[in-house]
Amino acid sequence: MRVVVIGGGVAGSASAIALARVGFEVTVYETYEDPAGPVGSYVSLAVNGLHALAALGCLEQVQEAGFPVARQLMWSGRGKLLGDVARGRNPQDTLHSVTLMRADLVTALRAEALRSGARIVTGQRLTGSKDPVAEDADLIVGADGIWSATRRELDPAAPQPVYAKIYYISGTSDGTRIRTEISRQGFNWIFAKCGVFIYLPAPDGSIWWTAQIAAPQPPPDPAAVSLTNLTELFRTEPQAAAVLRAATGVRAANIGHVLAPVSRRYHGTTVLVADAAHPVGAGQGASMAMEDAVVLARELAASDSIPAGLAAFARQRHPRSGKLAKTETANRDAKTAGPVTARMREMIMPHVFNRFYEKATSWLYEYDPGSLPARQLR
């Protein structure tokens, strides 16, 4: 049974691992010679993503490539602590959220895909299921991201991404150069006047940060936004300004997009996974991609036919991805709140956030996609 995976990022590599493990002959096609590469931002994997990594057999490798983050701290722009909760997990869970560079995550997944028996072909762009390379495949997995050509092929009327009225710039700072008092632990989320500023101390003394800037129109080139511009934007938030003044460079800059619900996630023997079907945001993109991979392989292994397996996969994943998309919308609205809403948040949040956060997020973090069945002769 021959599988073609279009795209060699997190979703494509994770799908290759899972499908090869249950007995498919898998080839991943990736446009770029090195899908990981030296550039990019960091990703945080919550405990649900770590459970998926365990099923894929590469949890320890990813943990070694990153570092654990136990707590998440929420701050007002003026430096008032609004909340302090377990990061990406329920408090009783012994697994801690892991943060690492996206390039390192892709590298670990690609290495495990090769060990699992998959092939990875780089430097070759596939245009969809009708590409000559994919014509004889028994299954085509569209893991080609938010601008998915596979999605357009499945449904020419499918929605296209639109600007989310927020753009992102990520970088690093030298923690030893910061003399202003800042939090030196956890994943710090600051509600700023112009959006949100996130930073976390890394074990080597550096500070990893992301500026999420709300704007009605995107800049012509986010990468052209200078560190001086960023420091000016966050000048009224002391912790953010201090981190930016110590910046050593920008690692990534991109524009945020949202995608309306996709009505057709699979057709025949072609299926969409991860951002090709649901760019859910809310810090869960990589975790959801790995969940998709495990569930897809398991359902295909348990079904009498590929279409039946894809239907079972879609039934399982649609409610979860839809619920997470609503969470992402709420998060985005919080990042673009006006001054009145921000002031109300500062007054109310310290009294309710810690109390209700665990209950509100348990559906997300308690999810475990389960294990993969033993390899089958297909």
C-alpha positions in Angstrom: 0.0 0.0 0.0 1.7 3.1 -1.3 1.3 6.5 0.5 2.4 9.9 -0.8 2.7 12.6 1.8 2.8 16.1 0.4 4.9 18.3 2.7 7.7 17.5 5.0 7.2 19.8 7.9 5.8 18.8 11.3 2.6 17.3 10.0 4.1 15.5 7.1 7.0 14.0 9.0 4.7 12.9 11.9 2.3 11.3 9.4 5.1 9.5 7.7 6.2 8.0 11.1 2.7 6.8 12.0 1.8 5.4 8.6 5.1 3.6 8.2 4.7 2.1 11.6 1.4 0.5 10.7 2.8 -1.0 7.5 2.4 1.5 4.7 5.1 2.2 2.2 5.5 6.0 2.7 7.3 8.6 0.6 7.3 12.3 1.7 7.8 15.0 -0.9 9.1 18.3 0.3 9.8 21.4 -1.8 12.8 22.6 0.2 16.1 20.8 0.4 16.1 21.1 4.1 12.6 21.4 5.6 14.0 22.2 9.0 16.6 24.8 8.1 18.3 27.3 10.4 15.5 29.8 10.7 12.2 29.9 12.3 10.5 30.5 15.6 10.0 28.3 18.7 7.1 26.0 19.4 5.7 24.9 22.7 4.3 21.4 22.9 1.6 20.9 25.5 1.0 17.5 27.2 -1.5 16.4 24.5 1.2 16.8 21.9 3.7 15.0 24.1 1.3 12.0 24.3 1.2 12.0 20.5 5.0 12.1 20.4 5.1 9.1 22.8 2.9 7.2 20.4 5.2 8.1 17.5 8.2 6.8 19.5 10.2 10.1 19.7 9.2 11.8 22.9 12.6 11.5 24.5 14.4 12.9 21.4 12.2 16.0 21.3 12.5 16.5 25.1 16.3 16.4 24.7 16.1 19.0 21.8 14.1 21.5 24.0 13.5 22.3 27.6 10.6 21.9 30.0 8.4 24.8 31.0 6.4 24.1 34.1 4.4 27.4 34.6 2.6 30.0 32.6 2.4 33.5 34.0 -0.1 36.1 32.8 0.8 39.8 33.2 -0.9 43.1 32.6 1.1 45.7 30.6 1.8 47.6 33.8 3.5 44.5 35.4 0.6 43.2 37.5 0.5 39.4 37.8 -2.9 38.3 36.5 -2.5 34.5 36.7 0.0 31.7 37.4 -1.0 28.2 36.2 0.5 25.0 35.0 1.8 25.4 31.4 0.2 23.2 28.8 -1.1 20.6 31.2 -3.2 19.9 34.2 -1.3 20.5 37.5 -1.2 16.8 38.5 0.3 15.8 35.2 4.0 14.9 35.6 4.8 15.7 32.0 5.9 19.3 31.5 5.3 21.4 28.3 8.4 21.4 26.1 9.6 24.4 24.1 12.1 24.0 21.3 12.9 25.6 17.9 10.6 24.4 15.2 13.6 23.4 13.1 14.7 21.0 15.9 11.3 19.5 16.1 11.1 18.9 12.4 14.7 17.4 12.4 13.7 15.0 15.2 10.5 13.9 13.4 12.3 13.5 10.1 15.0 11.3 11.7 12.3 9.1 13.2 10.4 8.9 9.9 13.5 7.6 8.3 14.1 5.1 11.1 10.5 3.9 10.7 11.1 3.1 7.0 9.7 6.1 5.3 11.5 7.9 2.4 11.9 11.7 2.3 12.4 13.3 -1.1 13.4 16.9 -1.0 13.7 19.6 -3.7 10.5 18.4 -5.4 7.2 20.2 -5.2 4.0 18.2 -5.7 1.0 20.1 -7.0 -1.6 17.8 -5.5 -3.1 14.3 -6.0 -3.1 14.7 -9.8 0.7 15.2 -9.9 2.2 12.4 -11.9 4.3 11.3 -8.9 1.1 10.7 -6.9 -1.1 9.1 -9.6 -0.4 5.5 -8.5 -0.6 6.2 -4.8 -3.1 4.3 -2.7 -3.3 7.2 -0.2 -2.4 10.9 -0.5 -1.9 12.9 2.6 -2.0 16.7 2.2 0.3 18.1 4.8 1.1 21.2 2.7 0.1 23.8 5.2 -2.2 26.8 5.4 -1.9 27.6 1.6 -2.6 23.9 0.8 -2.8 23.1 -2.9 -4.3 19.7 -1.9 -7.2 21.6 -0.2 -8.0 23.6 -3.3 -7.9 20.4 -5.4 -10.3 18.6 -3.0 -12.7 21.6 -3.1 -12.1 24.5 -5.5 -14.6 26.5 -3.5 -12.8 25.9 -0.2 -12.1 29.0 1.9 -8.8 30.7 1.6 -6.7 32.1 4.5 -7.4 35.8 5.4 -5.4 38.2 7.5 -6.1 37.7 11.2 -5.3 41.4 12.0 -2.2 40.3 13.9 1.4 39.7 12.9 4.2 38.0 14.7 7.9 38.7 15.2 10.1 36.3 17.2 13.6 36.6 18.4 16.1 36.1 21.1 17.7 38.3 23.8 20.7 38.1 26.1 19.3 37.6 29.5 22.5 38.8 31.2 22.1 42.3 29.7 18.7 42.8 31.3 19.0 44.9 34.5 15.3 45.7 34.8 13.4 43.4 37.0 11.6 40.7 34.9 10.2 37.3 35.6 13.0 34.7 35.2 10.8 31.6 35.1 8.0 30.1 33.1 6.2 31.2 29.9 5.3 34.8 30.4 2.4 36.3 28.5 2.0 40.1 28.7 -1.2 41.8 27.6 0.1 44.9 25.9 -1.5 48.0 24.4 -0.6 46.9 20.9 -1.2 43.1 21.3 0.6 40.5 23.3 4.3 40.0 24.2 5.5 36.5 25.1 8.9 35.6 26.5 10.5 32.7 28.3 14.0 32.2 29.8 16.0 29.4 28.2 18.5 27.3 30.1 21.5 28.9 28.4 20.6 32.3 29.8 19.0 33.7 26.6 15.4 34.9 26.4 13.1 33.6 23.7 10.3 36.0 22.8 7.5 36.7 20.4 5.8 40.0 19.7 2.2 39.5 18.5 1.1 42.8 17.2 -2.5 43.7 16.5 -2.9 45.9 13.3 -5.9 46.5 11.0 -3.5 46.1 8.0 -0.4 44.0 7.9 3.0 45.6 7.3 4.3 45.2 3.7 7.2 43.1 5.1 7.1 42.0 8.8 10.8 41.1 8.6 11.5 44.8 7.9 10.1 45.8 11.3 13.2 46.8 13.2 14.0 46.1 16.9 13.9 49.8 17.4 10.3 49.9 16.1 9.4 47.0 18.4 10.8 48.6 21.4 8.8 51.7 20.7 5.6 49.7 20.2 6.1 48.0 23.6 7.6 51.0 25.5 4.7 51.2 28.0 5.2 47.5 29.1 8.4 47.5 31.2 9.2 43.7 31.0 8.7 43.6 27.2 10.7 46.7 26.7 13.6 45.4 28.8 13.6 42.1 26.9 13.6 43.9 23.5 16.4 46.3 24.5 18.6 43.2 25.1 17.6 41.6 21.8 20.4 39.8 19.9 18.4 39.1 16.7 15.1 38.3 15.0 14.5 34.6 14.2 11.1 34.8 12.4 8.5 37.3 11.1 5.2 36.4 9.6 1.6 37.5 9.2 -1.2 35.7 11.1 -4.0 34.1 9.1 -7.3 32.5 9.8 -9.1 29.9 7.8 -12.9 29.4 7.8 -14.1 25.9 8.5 -13.2 23.4 5.8 -16.2 21.3 4.8 -14.3 18.6 2.9 -11.4 17.2 4.7 -11.1 14.1 2.7 -12.4 12.7 -0.6 -11.7 9.3 -2.1 -8.2 8.4 -1.0 -6.9 11.9 -0.3 -7.0 13.5 3.1 -5.9 16.8 4.7 -4.0 16.9 8.0 -3.1 19.7 10.3 -2.9 23.3 9.0 -4.1 22.2 5.5 -7.4 21.5 7.2 -7.5 23.6 10.4 -4.8 26.2 11.2 -6.2 26.3 14.8 -3.6 28.5 16.3 -3.9 28.9 20.1 -0.3 27.5 20.4 -1.5 24.0 19.4 -0.6 23.7 15.7 2.3 21.3 16.1 0.5 19.2 18.8 -2.7 18.9 16.7 -0.6 17.9 13.7 0.9 15.0 15.7 -2.5 14.0 17.1 -3.8 13.9 13.5 -0.9 11.6 12.5 -1.6 9.0 15.2 -5.3 9.0 14.8 -5.1 8.8 11.0 -2.7 5.8 11.1 -4.7 4.0 13.7 -8.0 4.4 12.0 -6.6 3.3 8.6 -5.0 0.2 10.3 -8.4 -0.7 11.8 -10.5 -0.2 8.7 -11.3 -2.5 5.8 -10.7 0.2 3.2 -8.9 3.5 3.0 -12.1 5.6 2.4 -13.6 4.0 5.5 -10.5 4.8 7.5 -10.5 8.4 6.3 -14.2 8.7 7.3 -13.5 7.4 10.8 -10.5 9.8 11.1 -12.6 12.8 10.1 -15.4 11.9 12.5 -12.9 11.8 15.4 -10.9 14.9 14.5 -13.6 17.3 13.3 -15.2 18.1 16.8 -11.8 18.6 18.4 -10.3 20.8 15.8 -13.6 22.9 15.7 -13.5 23.4 19.4 -9.9 24.5 19.3 -10.6 26.9 16.5 -13.2 28.6 18.8 -10.5 28.8 21.5 -8.1 30.4 19.0 -10.8 33.0 18.1 -11.2 33.9 21.8 -7.4 34.2 22.2 -7.1 36.4 19.2 -9.9 38.7 20.5 -8.1 39.0 23.8 -4.9 40.1 22.0 -6.7 42.8 20.1 -8.8 44.1 23.0 -9.3 47.9 23.5 -8.3 49.9 26.6 -11.7 49.5 28.3 -11.6 45.7 28.0 -8.0 45.6 29.0 -8.7 47.5 32.2 -11.6 45.2 33.0 -9.4 42.2 32.4 -6.8 43.6 34.9 -9.5 44.0 37.5 -11.2 40.7 37.1 -8.6 38.2 35.9 -6.6 37.9 39.2 -9.7 36.7 40.9 -11.0 34.1 38.4 -8.2 33.0 36.1 -6.3 30.6 38.4 -9.6 29.2 39.8 -11.2 28.3 36.4 -8.3 27.8 34.0 -7.8 24.1 34.8 -11.5 23.2 34.3 -11.7 25.3 31.1 -8.7 23.5 29.5 -9.0 20.0 30.8 -10.7 18.8 27.5 -7.6 19.9 25.6 -4.8 18.7 27.9 -6.3 15.4 29.0 -6.6 14.1 25.4 -4.4 11.1 24.6 -4.5 9.8 21.0 -3.6 6.4 22.2 -0.9 4.0 20.8 -0.3 2.8 17.3 -1.1 -0.9 16.5 1.7 -3.3 15.6 3.0 -3.1 12.1 0.7 -5.0 9.6 1.6 -6.6 6.3 -0.4 -4.5 3.8 
